[in-house]
Amino acid sequence: MVDTLTVVTPWFPSPAKPPQGSFVQAAVRAVAGEIGRVEVVHTDEWITPAGPTGRAVESAYRRYAARGVRPRLQDDGTWLSRVPALVRPRRRWDVHSRTVSRSLAAARAGRPFESAVVHGHVVLPGGLVAVEHAAAGARVVVTEHASYLADVLAEPRAQDLYDEVVDRAAALLCVSAVLRDQVLEVFPHHRAKVHVVPNPVEMAGPPRREGPATRPRRWLFVGSLIERKGPLRLLEAFAASRREEPDLELTLLGTGPQRPDVLARVRALGLDHAVHLLDPVAPAEVPRVMARHDLLVHPSHHETFGMTPVESVAVGTPVLVARYPAAVEVLGEIEGLGGGTFPVTEDPSVISAAYRRLRDGWDRLDVRRARSVLARRFGSPAVAAALISQYTGTPATPAAPPREGQGAS
């Protein structure tokens, strides 16, 4: 039994950024009922440019830090501390991570975490913070989620620091086998302590549809409006599909640097009345949005896990997903039951062709069965049991060796 747990993360939902780190929050809530006291320490990164603006931010930070960090009790019974960490843009990952760790040390006046188990999210910086601030004798577990892991490991000093963190931790958890293989390609000597523990998805609580709609008329995209996730590709595919079905609608839930391009393209395509852009909402609201739509379309080129499609199937909304490696791993068992897939592509016509195939076979879907398959693997109780076993040091099985030909992506 674990009495006390501290979770350290650079990402966690906040009023300003509701969806940020929702997967970390889900993992915390999955285990909270099994542990006496859970505290989340969110190292909230403040980007501080050089010059007068940066100096003003640093001055404000010193005044803030002088007051110390006081955790606040949350509605779910956990305690949350938000610790600003002053970071410079475009710094090396080792420098960035050490800066975050020093910021926490200053805010806590050098006091270590008192918990018996410390769980750091993302090896750099969360894992470094965990191993540097855990009390003597505490068990440190680190989870890797980063979609930018290849960039981190491409920096020699960051790679050395990553190796050090994993060496000092009791276990490294990767949210997919794809990510695990990427780690083990660089650090094969850590195979015995690397395990796959996916992100949990709440299968019992979300609102559920009784079944798929008569036809997939209302499309939904959930995610950041960035190139990798493909909102512009999706727009083109939607426009082509709508020429065949003029009553189709598309909702994009999210924001990001491509938002102006998305708005401009919506106008250019004459789709102002058919495409709706919604600002990000709190994680608890996302399932409700999904339940109001007929189809989630997820054209991302790469994810470390792909939580959004699993969440969609959990509420009974079918999915159409690009076959990036983690999607194949996570959704392979339910293709044809919970939706369809298409190759990772830059070509919108590939997406619209996949949509037509899915639409024409719509009556053959069995989303309820797909949901039960995913619940056994990714439901909160299953993932909570896996996390607790890691916290107590009794994991069921060690990591398997990398698959043949599987490398960084």
C-alpha positions as CSV (number, residue, x, y, z in Angstrom):
1,M,0.0,0.0,0.0
2,V,1.2,3.5,-0.9
3,D,0.3,6.1,1.8
4,T,1.7,9.3,0.1
5,L,2.4,10.2,-3.5
6,T,3.9,13.3,-5.1
7,V,3.3,13.8,-8.8
8,V,5.7,16.3,-10.6
9,T,4.6,17.5,-14.1
10,P,5.3,20.3,-16.5
11,W,1.8,19.9,-17.8
12,F,-1.5,20.1,-15.9
13,P,-4.9,21.7,-16.7
14,S,-5.2,25.3,-15.6
15,P,-7.9,28.0,-16.2
16,A,-5.7,29.5,-18.9
17,K,-4.9,26.2,-20.6
18,P,-7.7,23.7,-19.8
19,P,-6.6,20.8,-21.9
20,Q,-2.9,20.9,-21.1
21,G,-1.8,17.7,-19.3
22,S,-5.3,16.3,-19.1
23,F,-3.7,12.8,-19.4
24,V,-1.6,13.5,-16.3
25,Q,-4.7,14.6,-14.4
26,A,-6.5,11.4,-15.6
27,A,-3.6,9.3,-14.2
28,V,-3.7,11.1,-10.9
29,R,-7.4,10.6,-10.5
30,A,-7.1,6.9,-11.4
31,V,-4.9,6.2,-8.4
32,A,-6.1,8.8,-5.9
33,G,-8.7,6.5,-4.3
34,E,-5.9,3.9,-3.6
35,I,-3.5,6.4,-1.8
36,G,-3.9,8.3,1.4
37,R,-2.5,11.6,0.2
38,V,-1.7,12.7,-3.4
39,E,0.0,16.0,-4.1
40,V,0.5,17.3,-7.7
41,V,3.4,19.8,-8.2
42,H,2.9,21.6,-11.5
43,T,6.1,23.3,-12.6
44,D,4.4,26.0,-14.7
45,E,6.9,27.3,-17.2
46,W,7.1,31.1,-17.6
47,I,8.9,32.0,-20.8
48,T,11.1,34.9,-20.0
49,P,12.8,36.8,-22.9
50,A,16.0,38.7,-22.5
51,G,15.9,42.5,-22.0
52,P,13.7,44.7,-19.9
53,T,10.6,42.4,-20.2
54,G,12.6,39.4,-19.0
55,R,14.0,41.4,-16.0
56,A,10.5,42.6,-15.1
57,V,9.2,39.0,-15.1
58,E,12.2,37.8,-13.0
59,S,11.6,40.6,-10.5
60,A,7.9,39.6,-10.2
61,Y,8.9,36.0,-9.8
62,R,11.3,36.7,-6.9
63,R,8.5,38.4,-5.1
64,Y,6.1,35.5,-5.8
65,A,8.7,32.8,-4.8
66,A,9.4,34.6,-1.5
67,R,5.9,33.8,-0.4
68,G,6.6,30.0,-0.7
69,V,4.4,27.3,-2.2
70,R,1.2,26.3,-0.5
71,P,-0.8,23.3,-1.9
72,R,-4.5,23.8,-2.3
73,L,-7.1,21.0,-1.8
74,Q,-8.9,20.2,-5.1
75,D,-12.4,18.9,-5.5
76,D,-11.1,15.4,-6.3
77,G,-9.4,15.2,-2.9
78,T,-5.9,15.8,-4.2
79,W,-3.6,18.7,-3.4
80,L,-2.2,20.9,-6.1
81,S,0.8,23.3,-6.0
82,R,1.7,25.5,-9.0
83,V,5.3,26.5,-9.0
84,P,6.4,29.0,-11.7
85,A,9.7,28.1,-13.4
86,L,11.4,30.8,-15.3
87,V,12.8,29.4,-18.6
88,R,14.4,31.0,-21.6
89,P,13.0,30.2,-25.1
90,R,15.0,27.8,-27.4
91,R,17.4,26.6,-24.7
92,R,19.1,23.2,-24.7
93,W,17.0,20.5,-23.0
94,D,19.5,19.9,-20.3
95,V,19.7,23.6,-19.5
96,H,16.0,23.9,-19.6
97,S,15.4,21.0,-17.3
98,R,18.0,22.1,-14.7
99,T,16.5,25.5,-14.7
100,V,13.1,24.1,-13.8
101,S,14.6,22.0,-11.0
102,R,16.4,25.0,-9.6
103,S,13.2,27.0,-9.7
104,L,11.4,24.4,-7.6
105,A,14.3,24.2,-5.2
106,A,14.0,28.0,-4.7
107,A,10.3,27.9,-4.2
108,R,10.5,25.1,-1.7
109,A,13.5,26.5,0.1
110,G,15.4,23.3,-0.7
111,R,12.9,21.0,1.1
112,P,12.6,17.6,-0.4
113,F,9.3,16.0,-1.2
114,E,8.0,14.0,1.9
115,S,6.1,11.3,0.0
116,A,7.1,7.7,-0.1
117,V,6.7,7.7,-3.9
118,V,7.5,10.5,-6.4
119,H,6.1,10.2,-9.9
120,G,7.7,12.5,-12.5
121,H,6.0,13.0,-15.8
122,V,8.3,13.5,-18.9
123,V,11.9,12.5,-18.2
124,L,13.1,16.0,-19.0
125,P,12.2,18.0,-17.0
126,G,9.7,16.2,-14.7
127,G,11.8,13.1,-14.1
128,L,14.9,15.2,-13.3
129,V,12.9,17.2,-10.8
130,A,11.6,14.0,-9.3
131,V,15.0,12.4,-8.7
132,E,16.6,15.6,-7.5
133,H,13.9,16.4,-5.0
134,A,12.7,13.1,-3.7
135,A,13.5,12.3,-0.1
136,A,16.2,9.7,0.7
137,G,14.6,6.2,0.4
138,A,11.6,7.4,-1.7
139,R,10.7,5.3,-4.8
140,V,10.9,7.4,-8.0
141,V,8.9,6.4,-11.0
142,V,9.0,8.4,-14.3
143,T,6.6,8.4,-17.2
144,E,7.6,9.4,-20.7
145,H,4.9,11.0,-22.9
146,A,6.9,13.5,-25.1
147,S,6.0,13.6,-28.8
148,Y,9.3,15.5,-29.2
149,L,11.5,12.8,-27.6
150,A,13.6,12.5,-30.8
151,D,14.5,16.2,-30.5
152,V,15.5,15.7,-26.9
153,L,17.7,12.7,-27.5
154,A,19.4,14.3,-30.5
155,E,21.1,16.7,-28.1
156,P,24.2,14.9,-26.6
157,R,24.1,16.7,-23.2
158,A,20.3,16.1,-22.9
159,Q,20.8,12.4,-23.8
160,D,23.4,12.1,-21.1
161,L,21.1,13.8,-18.6
162,Y,18.2,11.5,-19.7
163,D,20.4,8.5,-19.1
164,E,21.3,9.8,-15.6
165,V,17.6,10.3,-14.7
166,V,16.6,6.8,-15.8
167,D,19.5,5.4,-14.0
168,R,18.5,7.1,-10.7
169,A,14.8,6.2,-11.1
170,A,13.3,2.9,-10.1
171,A,11.2,2.5,-13.2
172,L,10.6,4.3,-16.5
173,L,7.0,4.0,-17.8
174,C,6.3,4.7,-21.5
175,V,2.7,5.3,-22.6
176,S,3.1,3.1,-25.7
177,A,5.3,0.3,-27.0
178,V,6.3,2.6,-29.8
179,L,7.7,5.1,-27.3
180,R,9.3,2.4,-25.3
181,D,11.2,1.1,-28.4
182,Q,12.3,4.6,-29.1
183,V,13.9,4.8,-25.6
184,L,15.4,1.4,-25.7
185,E,17.0,2.0,-29.1
186,V,19.2,4.7,-27.4
187,F,19.4,3.1,-23.9
188,P,19.2,-0.7,-24.3
189,H,21.0,-1.1,-20.9
190,H,17.9,0.2,-19.2
191,R,15.6,-2.5,-20.6
192,A,14.9,-4.1,-17.2
193,K,13.4,-1.0,-15.7
194,V,11.4,0.2,-18.8
195,H,7.7,-0.8,-18.9
196,V,4.6,0.2,-20.9
197,V,1.8,1.7,-18.9
198,P,-0.7,3.6,-21.0
199,N,-2.6,6.7,-20.3
200,P,-5.9,5.9,-18.5
201,V,-9.3,6.8,-20.0
202,E,-12.4,7.1,-17.8
203,M,-14.9,4.6,-19.3
204,A,-17.5,4.7,-16.5
205,G,-18.1,8.4,-16.1
206,P,-18.4,10.0,-19.5
207,P,-21.8,10.6,-21.2
208,R,-22.5,7.8,-23.6
209,R,-24.4,7.7,-26.9
210,E,-26.9,4.8,-27.2
211,G,-25.2,4.0,-30.6
212,P,-23.8,5.6,-33.7
213,A,-25.9,8.2,-35.5
214,T,-27.8,7.2,-38.6
215,R,-25.0,8.6,-40.6
216,P,-21.7,10.4,-39.8
217,R,-23.0,13.9,-40.6
218,R,-21.3,15.9,-37.8
219,W,-17.5,15.7,-37.8
220,L,-15.3,16.6,-34.9
221,F,-11.6,17.4,-34.5
222,V,-10.1,17.7,-31.1
223,G,-6.5,18.9,-30.6
224,S,-4.1,21.7,-31.1
225,L,-4.2,23.6,-34.4
226,I,-0.7,22.6,-35.4
227,E,0.7,21.1,-38.6
228,R,1.4,17.7,-37.1
229,K,-2.2,17.2,-36.1
230,G,-3.5,18.1,-39.6
231,P,-6.3,20.6,-39.2
232,L,-5.7,22.0,-42.7
233,R,-5.6,18.6,-44.3
234,L,-8.8,17.8,-42.6
235,L,-10.5,21.0,-43.9
236,E,-9.6,20.0,-47.5
237,A,-11.0,16.5,-47.0
238,F,-14.1,17.8,-45.4
239,A,-14.7,20.3,-48.3
240,A,-14.4,17.4,-50.8
241,S,-16.7,15.2,-48.8
242,R,-19.2,18.0,-48.4
243,R,-19.5,18.4,-52.2
244,E,-21.1,14.9,-52.1
245,E,-23.1,15.5,-48.9
246,P,-23.9,19.2,-48.6
247,D,-25.3,19.0,-45.0
248,L,-22.0,17.8,-43.4
249,E,-20.7,19.9,-40.6
250,L,-17.2,20.1,-39.0
251,T,-16.3,21.3,-35.5
252,L,-12.7,22.0,-34.5
253,L,-12.1,22.1,-30.8
254,G,-8.8,23.6,-30.0
255,T,-6.4,26.5,-30.7
256,G,-2.8,26.9,-31.8
257,P,-0.5,28.7,-34.3
258,Q,-2.5,27.4,-37.4
259,R,-5.7,29.0,-36.2
260,P,-5.4,32.1,-38.5
261,D,-4.6,29.7,-41.5
262,V,-7.6,27.6,-40.6
263,L,-9.9,30.6,-40.5
264,A,-8.6,32.0,-43.8
265,R,-9.0,28.6,-45.5
266,V,-12.6,28.2,-44.1
267,R,-13.4,31.6,-45.7
268,A,-11.7,30.7,-49.0
269,L,-13.6,27.5,-49.2
270,G,-16.9,29.2,-48.5
271,L,-17.5,27.0,-45.4
272,D,-18.2,29.7,-42.8
273,H,-21.7,28.3,-42.1
274,A,-20.5,24.6,-42.0
275,V,-17.2,24.8,-40.0
276,H,-17.3,25.8,-36.3
277,L,-14.2,26.6,-34.2
278,L,-14.5,26.2,-30.5
279,D,-11.9,27.3,-27.9
280,P,-10.4,24.6,-25.7
281,V,-12.6,23.4,-22.8
282,A,-11.8,21.7,-19.5
283,P,-11.0,18.0,-19.9
284,A,-14.3,17.0,-18.2
285,E,-16.2,18.8,-20.9
286,V,-14.5,17.1,-23.9
287,P,-16.6,13.8,-23.7
288,R,-19.8,15.9,-23.7
289,V,-18.6,17.6,-26.9
290,M,-17.7,14.2,-28.4
291,A,-21.1,12.8,-27.5
292,R,-22.8,15.6,-29.5
293,H,-21.0,14.6,-32.7
294,D,-21.2,11.6,-35.1
295,L,-17.6,11.1,-36.0
296,L,-14.2,12.0,-34.6
297,V,-11.5,12.6,-37.3
298,H,-7.9,12.4,-36.2
299,P,-5.4,13.0,-39.0
300,S,-2.3,13.5,-36.9
301,H,1.0,12.3,-38.2
302,H,2.4,11.2,-34.9
303,E,1.3,10.8,-31.2
304,T,2.9,9.0,-28.4
305,F,-0.4,7.4,-27.4
306,G,-3.4,8.9,-29.1
307,M,-5.8,9.5,-26.2
308,T,-8.4,11.4,-28.1
309,P,-9.7,8.5,-30.2
310,V,-9.9,6.3,-27.2
311,E,-11.9,8.9,-25.4
312,S,-14.2,9.2,-28.4
313,V,-14.9,5.5,-28.5
314,A,-15.5,5.6,-24.7
315,V,-18.5,7.8,-25.2
316,G,-19.8,5.9,-28.3
317,T,-18.6,8.2,-31.1
318,P,-16.9,6.3,-33.9
319,V,-13.4,7.5,-35.1
320,L,-11.5,7.9,-38.3
321,V,-7.8,7.9,-37.5
322,A,-4.5,8.1,-39.3
323,R,-2.4,5.0,-38.9
324,Y,0.6,6.4,-37.1
325,P,2.4,3.7,-35.1
326,A,0.8,4.4,-31.7
327,A,-2.7,4.4,-33.3
328,V,-2.1,1.0,-34.8
329,E,-0.9,-0.2,-31.4
330,V,-3.8,1.3,-29.5
331,L,-6.7,0.9,-31.9
332,G,-5.7,-2.1,-34.0
333,E,-8.0,-4.5,-32.2
334,I,-11.1,-2.4,-32.8
335,E,-10.7,-1.3,-36.5
336,G,-14.0,-2.1,-38.1
337,L,-15.8,-2.0,-34.8
338,G,-15.1,1.5,-33.5
339,G,-14.3,3.2,-36.8
340,G,-11.7,3.2,-39.6
341,T,-8.2,4.3,-40.4
342,F,-6.2,5.7,-43.3
343,P,-2.4,5.9,-44.0
344,V,-0.5,8.8,-42.6
345,T,-0.7,11.3,-45.5
346,E,-0.4,14.9,-46.7
347,D,-3.1,14.1,-49.3
348,P,-6.6,15.2,-48.2
349,S,-8.1,12.9,-50.8
350,V,-6.8,9.9,-48.8
351,I,-8.9,11.1,-45.8
352,S,-12.0,11.8,-47.9
353,A,-11.7,8.3,-49.5
354,A,-11.4,6.7,-46.1
355,Y,-14.5,8.6,-44.9
356,R,-16.5,7.3,-47.9
357,R,-15.5,3.7,-47.0
358,L,-16.4,4.2,-43.4
359,R,-19.7,5.8,-44.3
360,D,-20.6,3.0,-46.7
361,G,-19.9,0.4,-43.9
362,W,-21.5,2.5,-41.1
363,D,-24.1,-0.1,-40.3
364,R,-21.5,-2.7,-39.6
365,L,-19.9,-0.8,-36.7
366,D,-20.2,-2.1,-33.1
367,V,-18.9,0.8,-30.9
368,R,-20.2,-0.8,-27.7
369,R,-18.0,-3.9,-28.3
370,A,-15.1,-1.7,-29.3
371,R,-15.5,0.2,-26.1
372,S,-15.4,-2.9,-24.0
373,V,-12.2,-4.0,-25.7
374,L,-10.5,-0.7,-25.0
375,A,-11.8,-0.6,-21.4
376,R,-9.9,-3.8,-20.6
377,R,-6.6,-2.2,-21.7
378,F,-7.0,1.5,-21.0
379,G,-9.9,1.9,-18.5
380,S,-9.0,3.8,-15.3
381,P,-9.1,0.7,-13.1
382,A,-6.8,-1.3,-15.3
383,V,-4.2,1.5,-15.6
384,A,-4.5,2.3,-11.9
385,A,-3.6,-1.3,-11.0
386,A,-0.6,-1.1,-13.3
387,L,0.6,2.2,-11.7
388,I,0.1,1.0,-8.2
389,S,2.2,-2.1,-8.9
390,Q,5.0,0.2,-10.1
391,Y,4.6,2.4,-7.0
392,T,5.0,-0.6,-4.8
393,G,7.8,-2.2,-6.8
394,T,5.9,-5.3,-7.9
395,P,5.5,-4.9,-11.7
396,A,4.1,-8.0,-13.4
397,T,6.4,-8.2,-16.3
398,P,9.6,-6.5,-17.5
399,A,9.7,-4.6,-20.8
400,A,9.8,-6.8,-23.9
401,P,12.7,-6.2,-26.3
402,P,12.1,-3.7,-29.2
403,R,10.3,-5.0,-32.2
404,E,12.3,-5.8,-35.3
405,G,13.0,-2.6,-37.3
406,Q,11.2,-0.3,-34.8
407,G,13.1,2.9,-34.1
408,A,12.6,6.5,-33.3
409,S,9.8,8.3,-35.1
